[in-house]
Amino acid sequence: MPHAYSTLTGPRSASVRSGQAQPHERLPEVLARHREAPWRAPVPGHTAAAFEQVCRLLRAGESDRLVLDSGCGSGVSSRLFGEQLPGHVVIGIDRSAARLQRCGAHASARRQGNCIWVRAELAAFWRLAGRAGWRLRRHYLLYPNPWPKARHLRRRWHAHPVFPDLLRLGGRLEMRCNWRVYADEFAAAVGLLTGLPIQPERLCIDRPCSPHERKYLASGHALYAVVAELGGAAAVA
């Protein structure tokens, strides 16, 4: 039976199309290389400045109650998580000035209540957070670009050189997507690097957390979540 949201009006989204029908066979090899050779790419100056802006917006005692909303778009999901987690500080990060303009953070980091939004490159921001000793309570990675062509495997976050750094931030990591292959790969990558037994879950949504999620539900897509309890710091094998 179609999901109730399929009756909503508004723009529809095409399902992910790919010639890849199962997890990429080279994923274990790629992850082994990332594990053996930590990523050393320079951090862009604008992201370093953005990270410093966020640090200045944090108040005393808040550094141990951090939640990241990575790839937050226009910041709708960050507001929702801020409402759901009043004792935490939710930091929404996105690279798009156009999207962040909707919450007033296109030029510099902005705080409203327990939410902070900032424009930055995700991979560099995660590395800076690790260097600063951040240990997250939660980390949301919602509907990342799936890069569905098999030759683009390394562009997916779970096959990117930064993935071990992402895991070391710890906390409850939740990735959502609308492509089962991506969910299977992400779960496998977390398992390979941490030893945790992770399996994707089919999502049943009562309240969409973002415009993307609402659009995918309205289009009748199956949605998946990968949740990993990484604790205070993930032990990357």
C-alpha positions as CSV (number, residue, x, y, z in Angstrom):
1,M,0.0,0.0,0.0
2,P,1.4,3.4,-0.8
3,H,2.5,5.6,2.1
4,A,0.0,8.1,3.3
5,Y,2.3,10.9,2.2
6,S,2.0,9.8,-1.4
7,T,-1.3,11.7,-1.6
8,L,0.3,15.1,-0.8
9,T,0.5,17.7,-3.5
10,G,3.7,19.3,-4.5
11,P,6.9,18.4,-6.4
12,R,7.7,14.8,-6.9
13,S,11.1,13.2,-6.8
14,A,12.4,10.4,-9.1
15,S,13.7,7.3,-7.5
16,V,17.5,6.8,-7.4
17,R,18.5,5.1,-10.7
18,S,21.7,3.1,-10.8
19,G,23.3,0.2,-12.6
20,Q,24.5,-1.0,-9.1
21,A,22.0,-3.3,-7.5
22,Q,24.0,-4.4,-4.5
23,P,26.9,-3.1,-2.3
24,H,30.0,-2.3,-4.2
25,E,32.5,-5.2,-4.3
26,R,35.4,-2.8,-3.8
27,L,34.1,-1.2,-0.6
28,P,36.2,-3.3,1.8
29,E,39.3,-2.6,-0.2
30,V,38.7,1.2,-0.2
31,L,38.0,1.2,3.5
32,A,41.2,-0.7,4.2
33,R,43.2,1.9,2.4
34,H,41.5,4.7,4.3
35,R,42.2,3.0,7.6
36,E,45.9,2.5,6.8
37,A,46.5,6.0,5.4
38,P,44.7,8.8,7.3
39,W,43.5,11.7,5.2
40,R,45.9,14.7,5.2
41,A,44.3,17.1,2.8
42,P,44.6,20.8,3.8
43,V,41.6,22.3,5.5
44,P,40.1,25.2,3.5
45,G,40.5,28.5,5.1
46,H,36.8,29.4,4.9
47,T,35.9,26.2,6.8
48,A,38.6,26.9,9.5
49,A,37.1,30.3,10.0
50,A,33.6,28.9,10.1
51,F,34.6,26.4,12.8
52,E,36.1,29.2,14.9
53,Q,32.9,31.1,14.5
54,V,30.9,28.2,15.9
55,C,33.3,27.7,18.8
56,R,32.8,31.4,19.7
57,L,29.0,30.9,19.7
58,L,29.2,27.9,22.1
59,R,28.6,28.8,25.8
60,A,30.3,27.4,28.9
61,G,29.4,23.7,29.5
62,E,27.9,23.2,26.0
63,S,30.8,21.4,24.4
64,D,29.7,18.0,25.8
65,R,26.1,18.3,24.6
66,L,26.7,18.7,20.9
67,V,24.6,17.4,18.0
68,L,25.6,17.7,14.4
69,D,23.1,18.0,11.6
70,S,25.5,17.5,8.7
71,G,24.1,18.7,5.3
72,C,21.3,20.5,7.0
73,G,20.1,22.4,3.8
74,S,17.9,25.2,4.8
75,G,18.1,24.3,8.5
76,V,14.5,22.9,8.9
77,S,15.8,19.6,10.4
78,S,18.1,21.4,12.8
79,R,15.2,23.4,14.2
80,L,13.2,20.2,14.7
81,F,16.1,18.4,16.4
82,G,16.6,21.5,18.6
83,E,13.0,21.2,19.7
84,Q,13.3,17.5,20.4
85,L,16.6,17.9,22.3
86,P,16.3,21.0,24.4
87,G,19.3,20.2,26.6
88,H,21.6,20.0,23.6
89,V,23.2,22.4,21.1
90,V,22.3,21.4,17.5
91,I,24.8,22.6,14.9
92,G,23.5,22.6,11.3
93,I,26.2,22.5,8.6
94,D,25.8,23.0,4.9
95,R,28.0,24.1,2.0
96,S,25.3,26.0,0.2
97,A,24.9,29.7,0.8
98,A,21.6,29.7,-1.0
99,R,20.1,27.1,1.3
100,L,21.5,28.6,4.4
101,Q,20.2,32.0,3.5
102,R,16.8,30.8,4.6
103,C,17.9,30.7,8.2
104,G,20.2,33.7,8.0
105,A,23.6,31.9,8.1
106,H,24.8,32.3,4.5
107,A,27.4,35.0,5.5
108,S,28.5,33.8,8.9
109,A,27.5,31.4,11.6
110,R,24.2,32.2,13.3
111,R,22.8,31.1,16.6
112,Q,19.1,31.0,17.6
113,G,18.1,29.4,20.8
114,N,19.9,26.1,21.0
115,C,20.6,25.9,17.2
116,I,23.6,27.1,15.3
117,W,23.9,27.2,11.5
118,V,27.1,27.5,9.6
119,R,28.3,27.3,6.0
120,A,31.3,24.9,5.8
121,E,32.7,21.9,3.9
122,L,31.5,18.9,5.9
123,A,34.7,16.8,5.6
124,A,36.9,19.6,6.8
125,F,34.5,20.6,9.6
126,W,34.4,17.0,10.9
127,R,38.2,16.8,10.9
128,L,38.4,20.1,12.8
129,A,35.9,18.9,15.3
130,G,38.0,15.8,15.9
131,R,41.1,17.8,16.4
132,A,39.3,20.0,18.9
133,G,38.3,16.9,20.9
134,W,34.6,17.1,20.2
135,R,32.6,14.0,21.2
136,L,29.1,14.2,20.0
137,R,25.8,13.1,21.6
138,R,24.2,12.7,18.2
139,H,25.1,13.1,14.6
140,Y,22.5,13.2,11.8
141,L,23.5,12.7,8.1
142,L,20.2,13.0,6.3
143,Y,19.8,12.1,2.6
144,P,23.4,12.7,1.4
145,N,24.0,12.7,-2.3
146,P,23.9,9.0,-3.2
147,W,26.4,9.3,-6.2
148,P,24.5,6.3,-7.8
149,K,27.1,5.5,-10.5
150,A,29.3,2.6,-9.4
151,R,32.4,4.5,-10.6
152,H,31.7,7.2,-8.1
153,L,31.9,4.9,-5.0
154,R,34.6,7.0,-3.4
155,R,32.4,10.1,-3.5
156,R,29.9,8.5,-1.1
157,W,30.6,9.5,2.5
158,H,31.1,5.9,3.7
159,A,33.8,5.4,1.1
160,H,35.4,8.9,1.5
161,P,38.8,9.2,3.2
162,V,37.1,11.3,6.0
163,F,34.8,8.5,7.1
164,P,37.1,7.2,9.9
165,D,37.3,10.8,11.2
166,L,33.5,11.0,11.1
167,L,33.2,7.8,13.2
168,R,35.7,9.0,15.8
169,L,33.3,11.8,16.7
170,G,31.2,9.2,18.4
171,G,27.6,9.6,19.6
172,R,24.5,8.2,18.1
173,L,25.1,8.4,14.3
174,E,22.0,8.3,12.1
175,M,22.1,8.3,8.3
176,R,18.9,8.4,6.3
177,C,18.5,7.8,2.6
178,N,16.1,6.7,-0.1
179,W,18.3,4.1,-1.8
180,R,18.7,0.6,-0.2
181,V,22.1,0.0,-1.7
182,Y,23.5,3.2,-0.1
183,A,22.0,2.1,3.3
184,D,23.5,-1.4,2.9
185,E,26.9,0.0,2.1
186,F,26.9,2.6,4.9
187,A,26.0,-0.1,7.4
188,A,28.7,-2.4,6.1
189,A,31.3,0.4,6.2
190,V,30.4,1.2,9.9
191,G,30.7,-2.4,10.7
192,L,34.0,-2.9,9.0
193,L,35.6,0.0,10.7
194,T,34.1,-0.4,14.2
195,G,33.2,-4.1,14.5
196,L,29.6,-3.1,15.4
197,P,26.8,-5.3,14.0
198,I,24.9,-2.7,12.0
199,Q,21.8,-3.3,9.8
200,P,19.7,-0.8,7.9
201,E,16.1,-0.2,9.1
202,R,13.1,0.7,7.0
203,L,11.8,4.1,8.2
204,C,8.2,4.7,9.2
205,I,7.8,8.5,9.4
206,D,5.2,10.3,11.3
207,R,6.7,13.8,11.0
208,P,9.1,14.6,8.1
209,C,12.2,16.3,9.5
210,S,13.1,18.1,6.3
211,P,11.8,19.2,2.9
212,H,13.7,16.4,1.3
213,E,12.2,13.8,3.5
214,R,8.7,15.2,2.9
215,K,9.3,15.2,-0.9
216,Y,10.5,11.6,-0.9
217,L,7.5,10.5,1.2
218,A,5.1,12.3,-1.1
219,S,6.8,10.5,-4.0
220,G,6.2,7.1,-2.5
221,H,9.9,6.3,-1.9
222,A,11.0,3.6,0.6
223,L,13.2,5.3,3.2
224,Y,16.0,3.7,5.2
225,A,18.0,4.6,8.3
226,V,21.3,3.3,9.5
227,V,21.8,3.9,13.3
228,A,25.1,3.3,15.1
229,E,25.6,3.8,18.8
230,L,29.3,4.9,18.7
231,G,29.6,6.0,22.4
232,G,31.9,8.7,23.6
233,A,34.4,7.9,20.8
234,A,34.3,5.3,18.1
235,A,37.1,2.7,18.1
236,V,38.0,2.6,14.5
237,A,39.7,-0.7,13.8
